[in-house]
Protein backbone atom coordinates (compact mmCIF):
# COMPACT_ATOMS: atom_id res chain seq x y z
CA UNK A 1 0.00 0.00 0.00
CA UNK A 2 1.10 3.53 -0.59
CA UNK A 3 2.32 5.75 2.20
CA UNK A 4 0.09 8.69 2.97
CA UNK A 5 2.27 11.76 2.64
CA UNK A 6 1.39 15.00 4.39
CA UNK A 7 0.62 17.94 2.15
CA UNK A 8 -0.92 21.37 2.57
CA UNK A 9 -4.29 20.06 1.38
CA UNK A 10 -4.57 18.17 4.69
CA UNK A 11 -3.71 21.24 6.77
CA UNK A 12 -6.43 22.72 8.96
CA UNK A 13 -4.41 25.86 9.70
CA UNK A 14 -3.77 25.16 13.39
CA UNK A 15 -0.10 24.35 14.03
CA UNK A 16 -0.56 21.88 16.90
CA UNK A 17 -3.50 20.06 15.29
CA UNK A 18 -1.59 19.80 12.01
CA UNK A 19 1.45 18.41 13.90
CA UNK A 20 -0.85 15.87 15.58
CA UNK A 21 -2.24 14.80 12.23
CA UNK A 22 1.29 14.42 10.82
CA UNK A 23 2.25 12.25 13.78
CA UNK A 24 -0.86 10.07 13.37
CA UNK A 25 0.05 9.58 9.70
CA UNK A 26 3.60 8.64 10.70
CA UNK A 27 2.25 5.96 13.03
CA UNK A 28 -0.05 4.66 10.32
CA UNK A 29 2.68 4.73 7.66
CA UNK A 30 4.71 2.22 9.65
CA UNK A 31 2.34 -0.31 8.10
CA UNK A 32 2.62 0.95 4.51
CA UNK A 33 5.47 -1.46 3.82
CA UNK A 34 4.09 -4.88 2.91
CA UNK A 35 6.77 -6.78 4.85
CA UNK A 36 6.45 -4.70 8.00
CA UNK A 37 2.68 -4.96 8.23
CA UNK A 38 2.92 -8.78 8.25
CA UNK A 39 4.82 -8.70 11.55
CA UNK A 40 2.58 -9.03 14.58
CA UNK A 41 4.86 -6.99 16.87
CA UNK A 42 5.10 -4.11 14.36
CA UNK A 43 1.32 -4.03 13.87
CA UNK A 44 0.67 -4.28 17.62
CA UNK A 45 3.04 -1.37 18.33
CA UNK A 46 1.41 0.76 15.62
CA UNK A 47 -2.09 -0.03 16.94
CA UNK A 48 -1.10 0.72 20.54
CA UNK A 49 0.71 3.93 19.55
CA UNK A 50 -2.32 4.98 17.51
CA UNK A 51 -4.61 4.38 20.49
CA UNK A 52 -2.42 6.41 22.85
CA UNK A 53 -1.67 9.31 20.54
CA UNK A 54 -5.18 9.56 19.10
CA UNK A 55 -6.51 9.86 22.64
CA UNK A 56 -4.17 12.80 23.34
CA UNK A 57 -4.98 14.40 20.00
CA UNK A 58 -8.73 14.06 20.43
CA UNK A 59 -8.51 15.68 23.87
CA UNK A 60 -6.63 18.65 22.34
CA UNK A 61 -9.10 18.95 19.49
CA UNK A 62 -12.11 18.78 21.80
CA UNK A 63 -10.62 21.46 24.07
CA UNK A 64 -10.14 23.70 21.04
CA UNK A 65 -13.74 23.12 19.95
CA UNK A 66 -14.99 23.95 23.46
CA UNK A 67 -12.87 27.12 23.53
CA UNK A 68 -14.40 28.40 20.28
CA UNK A 69 -17.94 27.22 21.18
CA UNK A 70 -18.08 24.94 18.17
CA UNK A 71 -21.78 24.08 17.63
CA UNK A 72 -21.09 20.57 16.27
CA UNK A 73 -18.90 19.49 19.19
CA UNK A 74 -21.13 16.55 20.13
CA UNK A 75 -21.20 15.15 16.59
CA UNK A 76 -17.44 15.59 16.22
CA UNK A 77 -16.81 13.90 19.55
CA UNK A 78 -18.91 10.94 18.37
CA UNK A 79 -16.62 10.57 15.35
CA UNK A 80 -13.65 10.48 17.73
CA UNK A 81 -15.39 7.75 19.72
CA UNK A 82 -15.86 5.76 16.50
CA UNK A 83 -12.13 5.72 15.85
CA UNK A 84 -11.35 4.95 19.48
CA UNK A 85 -13.71 1.96 19.31
CA UNK A 86 -12.15 0.74 16.04
CA UNK A 87 -8.65 0.92 17.46
CA UNK A 88 -9.74 -0.82 20.67
CA UNK A 89 -11.27 -3.61 18.58
CA UNK A 90 -7.96 -3.99 16.75
CA UNK A 91 -6.12 -4.13 20.06
CA UNK A 92 -8.38 -7.00 21.14
CA UNK A 93 -7.99 -8.72 17.78
CA UNK A 94 -4.21 -8.60 18.06
CA UNK A 95 -4.26 -10.35 21.43
CA UNK A 96 -6.21 -13.21 19.89
CA UNK A 97 -5.62 -15.10 16.72
CA UNK A 98 -3.12 -13.43 14.39
CA UNK A 99 -3.34 -13.28 10.60
CA UNK A 100 -0.60 -11.67 8.50
CA UNK A 101 -3.23 -9.62 6.63
CA UNK A 102 -4.35 -7.82 9.82
CA UNK A 103 -1.73 -5.10 9.32
CA UNK A 104 -2.92 -4.31 5.80
CA UNK A 105 -6.53 -4.18 6.86
CA UNK A 106 -5.73 -1.94 9.83
CA UNK A 107 -3.75 0.37 7.54
CA UNK A 108 -6.53 0.59 4.94
CA UNK A 109 -9.36 1.14 7.42
CA UNK A 110 -7.50 3.71 9.52
CA UNK A 111 -6.05 5.55 6.53
CA UNK A 112 -9.53 6.01 5.09
CA UNK A 113 -10.98 7.08 8.43
CA UNK A 114 -8.19 9.50 9.28
CA UNK A 115 -7.98 11.28 5.94
CA UNK A 116 -11.78 11.50 5.65
CA UNK A 117 -12.02 12.85 9.21
CA UNK A 118 -9.42 15.53 8.55
CA UNK A 119 -10.98 16.62 5.26
CA UNK A 120 -14.62 16.45 6.35
CA UNK A 121 -14.85 17.06 10.09
CA UNK A 122 -11.66 18.87 11.08
CA UNK A 123 -11.89 21.24 8.16
CA UNK A 124 -15.33 22.34 9.38
CA UNK A 125 -13.82 23.19 12.77
CA UNK A 126 -11.06 25.15 11.05
CA UNK A 127 -13.60 27.03 8.94
CA UNK A 128 -15.69 27.83 12.02
CA UNK A 129 -12.58 29.00 13.89
CA UNK A 130 -11.71 31.28 10.99
CA UNK A 131 -15.19 32.59 10.06
CA UNK A 132 -17.42 31.97 13.06
CA UNK A 133 -19.88 30.11 10.83
CA UNK A 134 -20.69 26.45 10.41
CA UNK A 135 -20.28 24.91 6.97
CA UNK A 136 -22.94 25.16 4.27
CA UNK A 137 -23.74 21.45 4.43
CA UNK A 138 -24.66 21.57 8.10
CA UNK A 139 -26.70 24.78 7.88
CA UNK A 140 -29.04 23.03 5.45
CA UNK A 141 -29.21 19.91 7.62
CA UNK A 142 -30.01 22.05 10.65
CA UNK A 143 -32.82 23.69 8.66
CA UNK A 144 -34.22 20.24 7.95
CA UNK A 145 -33.17 20.11 4.32
CA UNK A 146 -30.79 17.69 2.70
CA UNK A 147 -27.84 19.36 0.94
CA UNK A 148 -28.56 17.30 -2.17
CA UNK A 149 -31.78 15.48 -2.94
CA UNK A 150 -31.55 11.74 -2.45
CA UNK A 151 -31.01 9.92 -5.71
CA UNK A 152 -33.84 7.55 -6.39
CA UNK A 153 -34.66 5.62 -9.52
CA UNK A 154 -37.81 6.40 -11.40
CA UNK A 155 -40.86 4.47 -10.15
CA UNK A 156 -40.73 0.87 -11.27
CA UNK A 157 -37.04 1.13 -12.22
CA UNK A 158 -34.33 -0.47 -10.10
CA UNK A 159 -34.24 -0.41 -6.32
CA UNK A 160 -36.09 2.04 -4.18
CA UNK A 161 -33.87 2.54 -1.09
CA UNK A 162 -36.93 3.32 1.02
CA UNK A 163 -38.56 -0.05 0.32
CA UNK A 164 -35.65 -2.48 -0.03
CA UNK A 165 -35.03 -4.80 -2.96
CA UNK A 166 -37.83 -5.71 -5.34
CA UNK A 167 -38.52 -9.38 -5.83
CA UNK A 168 -37.07 -10.88 -8.98
CA UNK A 169 -39.32 -12.29 -11.65
CA UNK A 170 -38.63 -15.89 -12.47
CA UNK A 171 -38.97 -16.85 -16.11
CA UNK A 172 -41.50 -19.65 -16.59
C-alpha positions in Angstrom: 0.0 0.0 0.0 1.1 3.5 -0.6 2.3 5.7 2.2 0.1 8.7 3.0 2.3 11.8 2.6 1.4 15.0 4.4 0.6 17.9 2.1 -0.9 21.4 2.6 -4.3 20.1 1.4 -4.6 18.2 4.7 -3.7 21.2 6.8 -6.4 22.7 9.0 -4.4 25.9 9.7 -3.8 25.2 13.4 -0.1 24.3 14.0 -0.6 21.9 16.9 -3.5 20.1 15.3 -1.6 19.8 12.0 1.4 18.4 13.9 -0.8 15.9 15.6 -2.2 14.8 12.2 1.3 14.4 10.8 2.2 12.2 13.8 -0.9 10.1 13.4 0.0 9.6 9.7 3.6 8.6 10.7 2.2 6.0 13.0 0.0 4.7 10.3 2.7 4.7 7.7 4.7 2.2 9.7 2.3 -0.3 8.1 2.6 0.9 4.5 5.5 -1.5 3.8 4.1 -4.9 2.9 6.8 -6.8 4.9 6.5 -4.7 8.0 2.7 -5.0 8.2 2.9 -8.8 8.2 4.8 -8.7 11.6 2.6 -9.0 14.6 4.9 -7.0 16.9 5.1 -4.1 14.4 1.3 -4.0 13.9 0.7 -4.3 17.6 3.0 -1.4 18.3 1.4 0.8 15.6 -2.1 0.0 16.9 -1.1 0.7 20.5 0.7 3.9 19.6 -2.3 5.0 17.5 -4.6 4.4 20.5 -2.4 6.4 22.8 -1.7 9.3 20.5 -5.2 9.6 19.1 -6.5 9.9 22.6 -4.2 12.8 23.3 -5.0 14.4 20.0 -8.7 14.1 20.4 -8.5 15.7 23.9 -6.6 18.7 22.3 -9.1 19.0 19.5 -12.1 18.8 21.8 -10.6 21.5 24.1 -10.1 23.7 21.0 -13.7 23.1 20.0 -15.0 24.0 23.5 -12.9 27.1 23.5 -14.4 28.4 20.3 -17.9 27.2 21.2 -18.1 24.9 18.2 -21.8 24.1 17.6 -21.1 20.6 16.3 -18.9 19.5 19.2 -21.1 16.5 20.1 -21.2 15.2 16.6 -17.4 15.6 16.2 -16.8 13.9 19.6 -18.9 10.9 18.4 -16.6 10.6 15.4 -13.7 10.5 17.7 -15.4 7.7 19.7 -15.9 5.8 16.5 -12.1 5.7 15.8 -11.4 5.0 19.5 -13.7 2.0 19.3 -12.2 0.7 16.0 -8.6 0.9 17.5 -9.7 -0.8 20.7 -11.3 -3.6 18.6 -8.0 -4.0 16.8 -6.1 -4.1 20.1 -8.4 -7.0 21.1 -8.0 -8.7 17.8 -4.2 -8.6 18.1 -4.3 -10.4 21.4 -6.2 -13.2 19.9 -5.6 -15.1 16.7 -3.1 -13.4 14.4 -3.3 -13.3 10.6 -0.6 -11.7 8.5 -3.2 -9.6 6.6 -4.4 -7.8 9.8 -1.7 -5.1 9.3 -2.9 -4.3 5.8 -6.5 -4.2 6.9 -5.7 -1.9 9.8 -3.7 0.4 7.5 -6.5 0.6 4.9 -9.4 1.1 7.4 -7.5 3.7 9.5 -6.1 5.5 6.5 -9.5 6.0 5.1 -11.0 7.1 8.4 -8.2 9.5 9.3 -8.0 11.3 5.9 -11.8 11.5 5.7 -12.0 12.8 9.2 -9.4 15.5 8.6 -11.0 16.6 5.3 -14.6 16.4 6.3 -14.9 17.1 10.1 -11.7 18.9 11.1 -11.9 21.2 8.2 -15.3 22.3 9.4 -13.8 23.2 12.8 -11.1 25.2 11.0 -13.6 27.0 8.9 -15.7 27.8 12.0 -12.6 29.0 13.9 -11.7 31.3 11.0 -15.2 32.6 10.1 -17.4 32.0 13.1 -19.9 30.1 10.8 -20.7 26.5 10.4 -20.3 24.9 7.0 -22.9 25.2 4.3 -23.7 21.4 4.4 -24.7 21.6 8.1 -26.7 24.8 7.9 -29.0 23.0 5.5 -29.2 19.9 7.6 -30.0 22.0 10.6 -32.8 23.7 8.7 -34.2 20.2 7.9 -33.2 20.1 4.3 -30.8 17.7 2.7 -27.8 19.4 0.9 -28.6 17.3 -2.2 -31.8 15.5 -2.9 -31.5 11.7 -2.4 -31.0 9.9 -5.7 -33.8 7.5 -6.4 -34.7 5.6 -9.5 -37.8 6.4 -11.4 -40.9 4.5 -10.2 -40.7 0.9 -11.3 -37.0 1.1 -12.2 -34.3 -0.5 -10.1 -34.2 -0.4 -6.3 -36.1 2.0 -4.2 -33.9 2.5 -1.1 -36.9 3.3 1.0 -38.6 -0.1 0.3 -35.6 -2.5 0.0 -35.0 -4.8 -3.0 -37.8 -5.7 -5.3 -38.5 -9.4 -5.8 -37.1 -10.9 -9.0 -39.3 -12.3 -11.6 -38.6 -15.9 -12.5 -39.0 -16.9 -16.1 -41.5 -19.7 -16.6 
